[in-house]
Amino acid sequence: MKDAAPQTIYLSDYQPFGFIVDSVHLTFRLAPTATRVISRIAFRPNPAAQSRDFFLHGEQLSLIDAKLDGAAVSPELTPTGLRLDVPDAPFVFETEVEISPETNTALEGLYMSNGMYCTQCEAEGFRKITYYPDRPDVMSVFTVRIEGDLPVLLSNGNPVAQGDGWAEWHDPWPKPAYLFALVGGELLNHPDTFTTKSGKPVELNIWVRPGDEDKCAFGMEALKKSMKWDEDVYGREYDLDIFNIVAVDDFNMGAMENKGLNIFNSSCVLASPDTSTDMNFERIEAIIAHEYFHNWTGNRITCRDWFQLCLKEGLTVFRDSQFTADMRSAPVKRISDVIQLRARQFREDNGPLAHPVRPESFVEINNFYTATVYEKGAELIGMLKTLVGDEAYENALNLYFDRHDGDAATIEDWLQVFEDATGRDLSQFKRWYSQAGTPRLSVSEEYADGTYTLTFRQSTPPTPSQPVKDPRVIPIAVGLLNPNGDEVVPTTVLEMTEAEQSFAFDGLAVRPVPSILRGFSAPVILQRDTTNEERAFLLAHDTDPFNKWESGRALARDGLLHMIRDSAAPDMAYLEALTAVVRDDAQDPAFRALAMGLPSQDDLAQALVDLGEIPDPQAIWQALETLRQATAQHMQDLLPRIYAQYQVDAPFQPDAEQSGARALANAALALLSRLDGGAQAQKQYDAADNMTQQLAAFGCLLSAGKGQAATKAFYERWKHDRLVIDKWFTMQIVQADPDQAADVTAALTQHPDFTMKNPNRFRATLGALAMSPAGFHHASGKGYALLADWLIQLDPLNPQTTARMCSAFETWRRYDADRQALIATQLDRILEIDTLSRDTREMVERIRKA
């Protein structure tokens, strides 16, 4: 029979827990299918609470024993926890439960990964370990004893004692249960030390399975850079004696910021030149920084409830973006962030899964670890910093840390800090947190008698449950250029607060060319009638790197839309402008590589929808292929020079300089392969001494139809390395012809190395199909059916991964009636499963109701 209808949880219903937890003592007696967890928790009444209902969360637990102040009790058990009558005075509640880590395929709570015990408790996994008030506003000091026949036994905080087959840990900093962590296994450590600015030594370790110890050095250096950067930029020192990172193969997320014991998906920490690309190195550096930065923005100050998730995640994403910008190229980082924002978050905002940065309700909190909470949440921090200025931002953050250290805070607390530090009224800015959707910012202009006027109008389309939107505060960074290319008005931030607002610039001798939304100063869609001549002018002369890139992207998008809608030929203005940028050796190679990229299939599909048209995935793919071929032919004399010039002869370093050179050379190789049938790519593949070069060449060979031998050779060389083989699965699918993409994916799911129990491998295969729109949206519907088949199989094992993968269907209403009918059939088929998880049912129902 079907489960009872899931309960919707509302922000407006928040009430504090009836009791304060003064201390927690946990004992783990590890056994694969019969781990015993003994808890001793000291409670006292919470004077701020209205209710004294003593309910502790608990799921999939076998209760062995329960005691209240040492006396045996029999609590009322439910599928989600236990309830008990308790005194209106301090008391100690003890339980002993049994759990089975080995059979926990959901990877929540305590589970096993290739013989290693590990935990994942965010958001609500701790309730699968023991009975506890599993909510972020209940914070306590934890002491943990781990007993098991394993050489390495780790938990949060500092080690306090150990012996043969046991270890004890104590975390002196109060934390919510979602930050609890435990690891036990046959592990090796890559050790180092860090001395804080106040002179405190900190022991550092990255723990890995035997065989991976040679892939830790880069991660350790990234960790030390992060610790130093947080001291220098935010004044935050580390606060324990030890910091441990553990690499885990089976992990639903990228990593987890548990206090003092970060647990990482192996793909997000293990790195070597042989097995990792430049993009892998940069991602690892950023994720290590992100999780470390959580020590203050997430751990020392956590969120009151899960509706405030963006408080810790948005701020920490912004901080890790700042870090990467400082470590590498700030303009390239900003452009890359916007590409990802548009690809993931704008898509979310324009579909059935749209929700505010701080939602008002949810059924399953795991479904709100979204691009909106993370990436758009970070954009709000960036806008706030732009509006108040760098100095005021620093003062406000210092006040935030001083005022809320040890608190479970809210968005209101966050904004109040800025109001107190700056004197500004941020009540209108708060709408960014409560209103879903991406604002459209249209602009018109007028020039007369030396005065140039820009008039902006903002509007936001209706989103689920929010048909009407109020005007938001929008910081619009603008610069003005003379027709000769000189900048006559440097970057100026205009603060828009009304639905329509005009801004005038006086004393201009000639009509200027505007550069609007510099640095992408707000997460909006800019709508302005302009010409390709102006775009080419800005691509050549704009002093703002983001808008320089944006002009080229707009040129490409406009030309592609004409190709799709009107069967037009590739735009010569775009080809000439792009060639000039690629030829310009004064420009950063990484920037030029980004400039050579084209709008994604998804970008173009949404652009067609905005024009009132129904996108044809095959026509979009064909237009992109035609333009790439035309670009290769137009640059045929330039490409060999660029490819040769930006080869890196020095020993491999994953730094910004070498990464940028390789990115530009490989972008040239992709075009060259269209002219020489993959001959140069084969040479690069054969000679490559690093994964960046080898994988780029492998992709070119597949695209050129010459990848059969390389596919076999790649597998034979790397079949022992699970992370490299993830790349092998993905590359074959994303480079496949759309007619064959679903078939290639289906064949790979039958490969002996495919397993749906490992989230990385599942995403590398079925997720890769979803990343290929023309293949996934093949008119036959075979892509839809294949994904649905596997989601149905995966859901009983891992609801979190299943639910997140359902987002592949979120844009289904933009397509033609036949495709909509095919997708609806698959969505309905999923919903017919009686035992469908709460995670997946919520996601599919939201998508289906679009």
C-alpha positions in Angstrom: 0.0 0.0 0.0 1.1 3.6 -0.5 2.6 5.5 2.3 0.5 8.2 4.0 0.6 11.6 2.3 3.9 13.3 3.2 3.5 16.2 5.7 4.3 19.7 4.4 6.4 21.7 6.8 6.0 25.5 6.9 8.4 28.2 8.0 5.6 30.0 9.7 5.0 27.0 12.1 8.5 27.2 13.6 8.6 26.6 17.4 11.7 26.1 19.5 12.3 22.6 20.9 10.9 22.1 24.4 14.3 21.2 25.9 17.9 22.3 25.9 20.5 19.6 25.4 23.4 20.2 27.7 25.6 17.3 26.7 25.6 14.2 24.5 27.7 11.0 25.1 27.6 8.4 22.4 29.2 4.9 22.3 29.4 3.1 19.0 30.1 -0.7 19.0 30.7 -1.2 15.3 29.5 -4.2 13.4 28.4 -4.3 9.8 24.8 -5.4 10.3 24.4 -5.0 14.0 26.1 -1.8 15.2 25.0 -0.8 18.7 24.7 2.9 19.5 24.4 3.8 23.2 23.4 7.4 23.9 23.3 9.4 27.2 21.8 12.8 26.7 21.4 15.5 29.4 18.2 17.5 28.9 16.6 20.5 30.7 13.4 22.5 30.0 13.8 25.3 27.5 12.3 28.5 29.0 11.8 29.9 25.5 9.6 27.0 24.3 5.8 27.0 24.4 5.5 23.2 24.4 7.1 20.5 26.6 6.3 17.7 24.1 9.3 15.3 24.4 9.6 13.8 20.9 12.9 12.5 19.6 13.4 11.7 15.9 14.4 8.2 15.0 14.0 6.1 11.9 15.0 2.5 11.0 16.2 1.9 14.6 15.8 -1.2 16.7 15.3 0.0 20.3 17.0 -2.3 22.8 16.8 -0.3 26.0 15.6 3.1 27.3 16.2 4.7 30.6 15.1 8.0 32.3 17.5 9.0 35.1 18.7 5.4 35.3 15.3 3.8 35.5 13.9 1.7 32.6 11.1 3.2 30.6 8.9 2.2 27.7 8.5 5.2 25.3 5.8 5.3 22.7 7.4 4.3 19.3 6.3 5.7 15.9 7.9 5.2 12.5 9.5 8.6 12.8 10.6 8.6 16.5 9.6 8.2 20.1 7.6 10.1 22.6 7.8 10.0 26.4 6.5 11.8 29.5 9.4 13.5 31.2 9.8 15.7 34.3 9.7 19.5 34.1 13.3 19.5 35.4 16.7 18.5 34.2 17.0 14.8 33.4 19.2 12.3 31.6 17.7 10.1 28.9 19.6 7.0 27.7 18.9 4.6 24.8 20.6 1.7 23.2 19.7 0.9 19.6 20.9 -1.4 16.8 21.4 -0.3 13.2 22.7 -2.0 10.1 25.3 0.1 8.3 26.1 -2.5 5.7 22.5 -2.6 4.3 22.1 1.2 4.4 22.2 1.9 0.6 20.6 5.3 1.0 23.9 6.6 2.3 22.3 8.6 5.1 23.2 8.1 8.7 25.9 5.5 9.4 26.7 3.3 6.4 29.5 1.4 4.8 31.5 2.2 1.7 33.9 -0.5 0.6 34.4 -1.8 4.1 34.7 1.7 5.6 32.2 3.0 8.2 31.2 6.6 7.5 28.3 9.0 8.1 26.3 11.6 6.3 23.9 13.4 8.7 22.9 16.6 6.8 20.0 17.2 6.6 18.2 14.6 8.7 20.5 11.6 8.7 21.3 11.5 12.5 17.8 10.2 13.3 19.0 7.0 11.5 21.8 6.6 14.1 20.0 7.2 17.4 17.0 8.9 18.9 17.6 12.6 19.1 16.0 16.0 18.5 17.3 16.1 14.9 17.0 19.8 14.1 19.6 22.4 13.5 18.6 24.7 16.4 19.3 22.0 19.0 23.1 22.4 19.7 25.2 20.5 22.2 28.7 19.4 23.2 29.4 15.8 22.0 31.7 13.2 23.5 32.0 10.0 21.4 33.5 6.6 22.1 34.0 4.3 19.1 34.7 0.6 19.6 35.7 -1.6 16.6 38.4 -3.8 15.2 39.7 -1.1 12.8 43.0 0.8 12.9 41.4 4.2 12.3 38.5 5.5 14.3 37.6 9.1 13.9 34.9 11.6 15.1 34.4 15.3 15.6 36.5 17.5 17.7 39.8 16.5 19.4 41.0 13.0 20.3 41.0 12.5 24.0 41.9 8.9 24.5 42.5 5.7 22.6 43.5 2.1 23.0 43.4 -1.3 21.3 40.1 -1.3 19.4 38.7 1.9 20.7 39.0 5.7 20.5 37.3 8.7 22.2 36.7 12.1 20.8 35.4 15.3 22.4 34.1 18.3 20.5 34.1 21.4 22.8 32.0 23.5 20.4 28.2 23.0 20.6 26.8 21.8 17.3 23.6 20.4 15.9 23.3 16.7 15.1 23.6 17.3 11.3 27.3 18.1 11.9 28.0 14.8 13.6 30.5 12.5 11.9 32.2 9.1 12.4 34.6 7.2 10.3 36.2 3.8 10.8 38.3 1.8 8.5 41.6 0.6 7.0 42.9 4.1 6.1 46.2 5.8 5.5 46.8 9.5 6.2 48.6 12.2 4.4 49.7 14.4 7.3 50.7 18.1 7.6 50.5 21.0 10.0 49.3 24.5 10.0 50.1 27.3 12.5 47.3 29.8 12.9 48.1 33.6 13.0 47.9 33.5 16.8 50.6 30.8 16.9 48.4 27.7 17.6 49.6 24.5 15.8 47.0 22.4 14.1 47.4 18.8 13.0 46.1 18.2 9.4 45.3 14.8 7.9 43.7 13.6 4.6 42.6 10.0 5.2 42.3 7.7 2.1 42.1 4.0 1.2 45.4 2.3 0.5 46.5 3.1 -3.0 45.2 6.7 -3.0 47.9 8.2 -0.8 49.6 9.7 -3.8 46.6 11.8 -4.7 46.4 13.9 -1.5 49.1 16.5 -1.9 47.1 19.0 -3.9 44.2 18.8 -1.5 46.4 19.4 1.5 47.9 22.5 -0.1 44.4 23.7 -1.0 43.4 23.2 2.7 46.4 25.3 4.0 45.7 28.0 1.4 42.1 28.1 2.6 43.0 28.4 6.3 45.4 31.2 5.5 43.0 33.0 3.3 40.2 32.9 5.9 42.5 34.4 8.4 43.7 37.2 6.0 40.4 38.1 4.4 37.7 37.3 7.1 39.9 37.2 10.3 38.7 33.7 11.1 41.1 31.3 12.8 40.6 27.5 13.1 39.5 26.5 16.6 40.4 22.8 17.2 43.7 21.0 17.6 43.2 18.8 14.6 41.5 18.9 11.2 40.7 15.7 9.4 39.4 15.1 5.8 38.3 11.6 4.7 37.8 10.5 1.1 34.7 8.3 0.6 33.8 6.5 -2.6 30.1 6.3 -2.0 28.7 9.7 -1.1 25.5 11.5 -2.2 27.0 15.0 -2.1 30.3 16.6 -3.0 31.5 16.9 0.6 30.3 17.6 4.1 31.6 20.2 6.6 31.2 18.1 9.8 33.1 19.9 12.6 36.7 19.0 12.5 36.0 15.9 10.4 35.1 16.8 6.8 33.9 13.8 4.7 34.5 14.2 1.0 33.3 12.4 -2.1 36.5 10.9 -3.4 36.1 12.8 -6.6 36.2 16.1 -4.7 39.6 15.6 -2.9 41.7 13.0 -4.7 43.9 14.5 -7.5 47.0 13.8 -9.6 48.1 15.0 -13.0 47.7 11.5 -14.4 44.1 11.1 -13.3 42.6 14.6 -12.9 41.9 17.4 -15.3 42.6 21.1 -14.7 38.9 21.5 -14.1 39.1 18.7 -11.5 41.9 20.5 -9.7 40.1 23.8 -9.6 36.9 22.2 -8.4 38.8 20.3 -5.7 40.5 23.5 -4.5 37.1 25.3 -4.4 35.3 22.5 -2.6 38.0 22.1 0.0 37.8 25.8 0.6 34.0 25.7 0.8 33.9 23.0 3.4 36.7 24.6 5.5 34.9 28.0 5.4 31.8 26.4 6.8 33.7 26.1 10.1 32.5 29.6 10.8 29.7 30.2 8.3 27.7 27.0 9.0 29.3 25.4 12.1 30.2 28.2 14.6 27.1 30.0 13.3 24.5 27.5 12.0 21.0 27.9 10.7 17.9 28.0 13.0 15.9 25.7 10.8 16.3 24.2 7.3 14.4 27.1 5.7 17.5 29.2 6.5 19.7 26.8 4.6 20.8 29.7 2.2 22.2 31.5 5.3 25.1 29.1 5.5 25.3 27.8 1.9 24.9 31.1 0.0 27.4 32.9 2.2 29.9 30.0 2.0 29.6 29.7 -1.8 30.2 33.4 -2.0 33.3 33.0 0.2 34.7 30.1 -1.9 34.1 32.1 -5.1 36.1 35.0 -3.6 38.8 32.5 -2.7 39.1 31.0 -6.2 39.1 34.5 -7.7 42.0 35.4 -5.5 43.9 32.1 -6.2 43.3 32.2 -10.0 41.7 34.7 -12.4 38.9 36.8 -11.0 37.3 37.6 -14.4 37.4 34.0 -15.6 36.0 32.8 -12.3 33.1 35.3 -12.5 32.3 34.3 -16.1 32.4 30.6 -15.2 30.1 31.2 -12.2 27.6 33.0 -14.4 27.7 30.2 -17.0 26.8 27.7 -14.2 24.2 30.0 -12.7 22.4 30.4 -16.0 22.7 26.7 -16.8 21.3 25.5 -13.5 19.6 28.2 -11.5 18.0 30.2 -14.3 16.6 26.9 -15.6 15.3 26.1 -12.1 13.7 29.6 -11.8 11.9 29.1 -15.2 10.3 25.8 -14.4 8.1 23.9 -12.0 10.9 23.5 -9.4 11.2 27.3 -8.9 11.3 28.4 -5.3 12.6 31.3 -3.3 16.1 31.4 -1.9 14.4 30.9 1.4 11.4 28.6 0.8 8.2 29.0 2.7 7.5 25.3 2.9 8.9 21.9 2.0 8.0 18.2 2.1 11.5 16.8 1.9 14.4 19.1 2.8 16.8 17.0 0.8 15.1 18.3 -2.3 16.0 21.9 -1.5 19.8 21.5 -1.8 19.4 23.4 -5.1 21.1 25.9 -7.3 18.7 28.5 -6.0 19.8 28.0 -2.4 23.5 27.7 -3.2 24.3 29.8 -6.3 21.5 32.3 -6.2 22.0 32.6 -2.5 25.7 33.5 -3.2 24.6 36.1 -5.7 22.5 37.8 -3.0 25.6 38.1 -0.8 27.5 39.6 -3.8 24.7 42.1 -4.4 24.7 43.1 -0.7 28.4 43.6 -0.8 28.1 45.8 -4.0 25.3 47.9 -2.4 27.1 48.6 0.9 30.7 48.7 -0.3 33.7 46.6 0.7 34.5 48.4 4.0 30.9 48.2 5.3 30.7 44.6 4.2 33.8 43.8 6.3 32.3 45.6 9.3 29.0 43.8 9.0 30.7 40.4 8.8 32.8 41.1 11.9 29.6 42.1 13.7 27.9 39.0 12.4 30.6 36.7 13.8 30.7 38.6 17.1 27.0 38.7 17.6 26.0 35.2 16.5 28.9 33.0 17.4 27.3 29.9 18.8 23.9 30.8 17.5 21.4 29.1 15.2 20.6 32.2 13.1 18.1 33.3 10.5 18.0 35.5 7.4 16.5 38.2 9.6 19.5 38.1 11.9 21.8 38.3 8.9 20.1 41.3 7.4 19.8 43.0 10.8 23.6 42.9 11.1 23.9 44.8 7.9 21.3 47.3 8.9 23.0 47.9 12.2 26.4 48.2 10.6 25.4 50.5 7.7 22.2 52.3 8.8 20.5 51.0 5.6 16.9 49.8 5.4 17.1 46.3 3.8 13.4 45.5 4.0 13.1 45.7 0.2 16.3 43.7 -0.4 14.7 40.9 1.7 12.3 40.3 -1.2 15.3 38.5 -3.0 15.0 35.9 -0.3 11.2 35.5 -0.4 10.4 35.9 -4.1 11.1 33.1 -6.6 12.0 33.7 -10.3 14.6 35.6 -12.3 13.7 39.2 -12.8 13.7 40.5 -16.4 15.4 43.9 -16.7 14.5 45.8 -19.9 16.3 49.0 -20.8 15.7 51.9 -23.2 17.9 54.9 -23.8 17.8 58.5 -24.9 20.5 61.0 -25.8 19.8 64.8 -26.1 21.9 67.9 -25.5 24.8 66.1 -23.8 22.6 64.1 -21.5 22.3 60.3 -21.8 19.4 58.6 -20.0 18.9 55.0 -19.3 15.4 53.9 -18.3 15.1 50.4 -16.7 11.9 48.4 -16.1 11.9 45.3 -14.0 9.4 42.4 -14.0 9.4 38.8 -12.8 7.2 36.2 -14.4 4.8 34.2 -12.2 6.3 31.1 -10.5 4.5 28.2 -8.7 2.5 29.7 -5.8 3.7 33.2 -6.5 1.8 34.8 -9.4 2.6 38.5 -8.4 6.0 39.9 -7.8 7.0 43.2 -6.1 9.9 45.3 -7.3 13.3 44.3 -5.9 16.5 46.3 -5.2 18.8 45.7 -8.2 22.4 47.0 -8.3 23.1 47.8 -12.0 26.8 48.3 -12.7 27.1 50.6 -15.8 30.0 52.0 -17.8 29.9 54.3 -20.9 32.2 54.2 -23.9 32.8 56.8 -26.6 32.4 55.6 -30.2 36.2 55.5 -30.5 36.4 52.9 -27.6 37.5 55.2 -24.8 35.7 54.9 -21.5 34.0 58.2 -20.6 32.1 57.0 -17.5 33.8 54.3 -15.5 31.9 51.6 -13.7 29.0 53.2 -11.7 26.5 51.2 -9.6 22.9 52.4 -10.2 20.5 51.3 -7.4 17.2 50.5 -8.9 14.3 50.2 -6.4 11.2 50.9 -8.5 9.4 49.0 -11.2 10.5 51.7 -13.6 13.4 54.0 -13.0 15.6 56.4 -15.1 19.2 57.4 -14.6 20.8 60.4 -16.4 24.5 61.0 -17.3 25.3 64.7 -18.1 28.1 66.4 -20.0 28.7 63.9 -22.7 29.9 65.3 -26.1 28.5 62.3 -28.1 26.0 59.6 -27.7 27.9 56.8 -25.7 27.8 53.1 -26.1 26.6 51.6 -22.8 28.1 48.6 -21.0 25.3 47.5 -18.7 25.3 44.9 -15.9 29.1 44.9 -15.6 30.4 42.0 -13.7 26.9 40.6 -13.8 26.1 42.8 -10.8 22.6 41.1 -10.3 21.1 37.7 -11.2 18.7 39.1 -13.8 18.0 38.6 -17.5 18.9 41.8 -19.4 16.6 42.6 -22.3 17.8 45.4 -24.6 17.4 46.0 -28.3 20.8 46.3 -29.8 22.7 45.5 -32.9 25.4 43.0 -33.7 27.7 46.0 -34.6 27.4 47.2 -31.1 28.0 43.8 -29.7 31.1 43.4 -31.8 32.3 46.9 -30.7 31.9 45.9 -27.0 33.6 42.6 -27.6 36.6 44.6 -29.0 36.6 47.6 -26.6 34.8 47.0 -23.3 37.0 47.3 -20.3 34.8 45.1 -18.2 35.9 41.4 -18.8 32.5 40.0 -18.1 30.7 42.3 -20.5 33.4 41.8 -23.1 32.7 38.0 -22.9 28.9 38.6 -22.7 29.0 40.6 -25.9 30.5 37.7 -27.8 28.1 35.3 -26.2 25.2 37.5 -27.3 26.6 37.7 -30.8 26.7 33.9 -31.0 23.3 33.5 -29.5 21.7 35.9 -31.9 23.3 34.3 -34.9 22.3 30.8 -33.7 18.7 31.8 -33.2 18.6 33.1 -36.8 20.1 29.8 -37.9 17.5 27.8 -36.0 14.5 30.0 -36.9 15.3 31.2 -40.4 17.8 28.6 -41.7 20.3 31.5 -41.9 24.0 31.0 -42.6 26.5 31.5 -39.7 26.9 35.2 -38.9 30.1 36.6 -40.4 30.2 39.4 -37.8 30.5 36.9 -35.0 33.1 34.9 -36.8 35.3 38.0 -37.5 34.9 39.3 -33.9 35.7 35.9 -32.3 38.7 35.5 -34.6 40.0 38.9 -33.4 39.7 37.9 -29.8 41.3 34.5 -30.2 44.2 36.1 -32.2 44.8 38.7 -29.4 47.7 37.4 -27.4 47.4 40.3 -25.0 44.2 38.6 -23.7 44.2 35.9 -21.0 44.3 32.5 -22.7 41.6 31.3 -20.2 39.4 34.2 -21.2 39.9 33.4 -24.9 39.0 29.8 -24.3 35.8 30.8 -22.6 35.1 33.2 -25.5 35.3 30.3 -27.9 32.5 28.5 -26.1 29.0 28.7 -27.4 25.6 29.0 -25.7 24.4 25.7 -24.5 21.6 23.7 -26.0 19.5 24.5 -22.9 20.3 28.2 -23.2 19.1 28.3 -26.8 16.0 26.3 -26.0 15.0 28.8 -23.3 15.8 31.7 -25.6 13.3 30.3 -28.1 10.7 29.9 -25.4 11.2 33.5 -24.5 10.5 34.4 -28.1 7.2 32.4 -28.0 8.5 29.4 -30.0 8.7 25.7 -29.3 12.3 24.5 -29.4 13.4 21.6 -31.5 16.3 19.9 -29.7 17.6 18.4 -32.9 17.5 21.7 -34.8 19.4 23.4 -31.9 22.1 20.7 -31.9 22.4 21.0 -35.7 22.8 24.8 -35.6 25.5 24.5 -33.0 27.3 21.8 -35.1 27.1 24.0 -38.2 28.5 27.1 -36.4 31.4 25.1 -34.9 32.2 23.8 -38.4 32.0 27.3 -39.8 34.2 28.6 -37.0 36.8 25.9 -37.7 36.9 26.8 -41.4 37.0 30.5 -40.7 40.0 30.1 -38.3 41.8 27.4 -40.3 44.9 29.5 -40.7 44.9 30.7 -37.1 44.1 27.4 -35.3 47.5 25.6 -35.9 49.4 28.7 -34.5 47.2 28.9 -31.4 47.4 25.2 -30.8 51.2 25.1 -31.1 51.8 28.4 -29.2 49.9 27.3 -26.1 51.4 23.9 -25.6 52.8 23.7 -22.1 56.4 22.3 -22.1 57.1 22.8 -18.4 56.3 20.1 -15.8 52.6 19.9 -15.1 51.2 22.4 -12.7 47.4 22.9 -12.1 47.8 26.6 -11.7 46.0 29.4 -13.5 48.7 30.1 -16.1 49.2 26.5 -17.3 45.4 25.7 -17.0 44.6 28.7 -19.2 47.1 27.8 -21.8 45.9 24.2 -22.0 42.2 25.4 -22.1 43.0 27.6 -25.2 45.1 24.9 -26.9 42.4 22.3 -26.4 39.7 24.6 -27.6 41.7 25.0 -30.8 42.2 21.3 -31.0 38.4 20.7 -30.9 38.0 22.9 -34.0 41.1 21.5 -35.7 39.7 18.0 -35.3 36.8 19.1 -37.6 39.3 19.9 -40.3 41.8 17.0 -40.0 39.4 14.2 -39.0 41.1 13.9 -35.6 44.7 13.4 -36.8 46.1 16.0 -34.3 43.9 14.7 -31.6 45.3 11.2 -32.0 48.8 12.6 -31.8 47.9 14.4 -28.6 46.2 11.4 -27.1 49.2 9.2 -27.8 51.7 11.7 -26.3 49.6 13.0 -23.4 51.3 12.8 -20.0 48.4 14.3 -18.1 44.6 13.7 -17.9 43.7 17.2 -19.2 45.4 16.5 -22.5 44.4 12.9 -22.8 40.7 13.4 -22.0 40.5 16.5 -24.4 42.0 14.4 -27.2 39.7 11.4 -26.4 36.7 13.7 -26.7 37.9 15.0 -30.0 38.4 11.5 -31.3 34.9 10.5 -30.3 33.4 13.6 -31.8 35.3 12.9 -35.1 34.0 9.3 -35.2 37.6 8.0 -34.7 37.3 7.0 -31.0 36.9 3.2 -31.2 40.5 2.3 -30.6 40.9 5.1 -28.0 37.9 4.0 -26.1 39.3 0.5 -25.7 42.8 1.8 -24.9 41.5 4.3 -22.4 39.6 1.7 -20.5 42.4 -0.8 -20.5 44.8 1.8 -19.1 42.5 3.2 -16.4 40.1 0.4 -15.5 41.7 0.2 -12.0 40.9 3.8 -11.2 37.2 4.4 -10.4 37.3 8.2 -10.8 38.9 8.1 -14.3 36.5 5.4 -15.4 33.6 7.8 -14.4 35.1 10.2 -17.0 35.2 7.3 -19.6 31.5 6.6 -19.1 30.5 10.3 -19.4 32.7 11.2 -22.4 31.2 8.4 -24.6 27.7 9.7 -23.9 28.1 13.4 -24.2 30.1 13.0 -27.5 27.6 10.6 -29.0 25.4 11.5 -31.9 22.0 12.5 -30.6 20.4 9.6 -32.5 22.7 7.2 -30.6 23.1 8.8 -27.2 20.3 6.8 -25.4 21.6 3.6 -27.0 25.1 4.3 -26.0 23.9 5.0 -22.4 21.8 1.8 -22.4 24.8 -0.2 -23.5 27.0 1.3 -20.8 24.5 0.5 -18.1 25.2 -3.2 -19.0 29.0 -2.8 -18.7 30.5 -4.8 -15.8 31.8 -1.6 -14.2 28.4 0.1 -14.1 26.7 0.1 -10.7 23.8 2.2 -9.6 24.8 1.9 -5.9 27.6 4.3 -6.4 26.2 7.8 -7.0 29.3 9.0 -8.9 28.9 6.2 -11.5 25.2 6.6 -11.8 25.6 10.4 -12.4 28.5 9.7 -14.8 26.2 7.6 -16.9 22.5 8.5 -16.6 23.4 12.1 -15.6 25.5 12.3 -18.8 22.5 11.4 -20.9 20.5 14.2 -19.3 23.4 16.6 -20.1 22.9 15.9 -23.8 19.6 17.6 -24.5 19.3 16.5 -28.2 20.0 12.9 -27.2 17.8 12.9 -24.1 15.0 14.6 -25.9 15.2 12.3 -28.9 11.8 12.3 -30.6 11.5 8.5 -30.1 11.3 9.1 -26.3 13.9 6.3 -25.7 15.9 8.7 -23.5 13.0 9.4 -21.3 12.1 5.7 -20.9 15.7 4.7 -20.2 16.1 7.3 -17.4 12.7 6.5 -15.9 13.6 2.8 -15.9 16.7 3.4 -13.9 15.1 6.0 -11.5 12.5 3.4 -10.6 15.3 0.8 -9.9 17.4 3.3 -7.9 14.7 4.8 -5.7 14.4 1.9 -3.2 18.2 2.0 -2.7 19.0 5.7 -2.8 16.1 8.2 -2.7 18.3 11.3 -2.6 20.2 10.6 -5.8 17.0 9.5 -7.5 15.1 12.7 -6.6 17.9 14.9 -7.8 18.2 13.1 -11.1 14.4 13.7 -11.6 15.3 17.3 -12.4 16.2 16.1 -15.9 12.5 16.3 -16.7 11.9 19.7 -15.2 11.8 21.6 -18.6 9.3 19.2 -20.2 6.6 21.8 -20.8 8.8 23.8 -23.1 8.7 21.1 -25.8 6.2 20.0 -28.4 3.0 18.1 -27.6 4.5 14.7 -28.7 7.5 15.0 -26.4 5.3 16.3 -23.5 3.1 13.2 -23.9 6.1 10.9 -23.9 7.5 12.5 -20.8 4.1 12.6 -19.0 3.9 8.9 -19.6 7.2 8.3 -17.8 6.4 10.7 -14.9 3.1 8.9 -14.4 4.8 5.6 -14.5 7.2 6.7 -11.7 4.3 8.0 -9.6 2.4 4.7 -9.9 5.1 3.0 -7.8 3.4 2.3 -4.4 6.6 2.3 -2.5 8.1 5.4 -4.1 10.2 7.4 -1.6 9.0 10.7 -0.2 12.0 12.4 -1.8 11.2 11.2 -5.3 7.5 11.5 -5.1 7.7 15.2 -4.1 10.0 16.0 -7.0 8.1 14.1 -9.6 4.7 15.6 -8.5 6.1 19.1 -8.6 7.4 18.5 -12.1 4.3 16.8 -13.3 2.0 19.6 -12.1 3.8 22.2 -14.2 
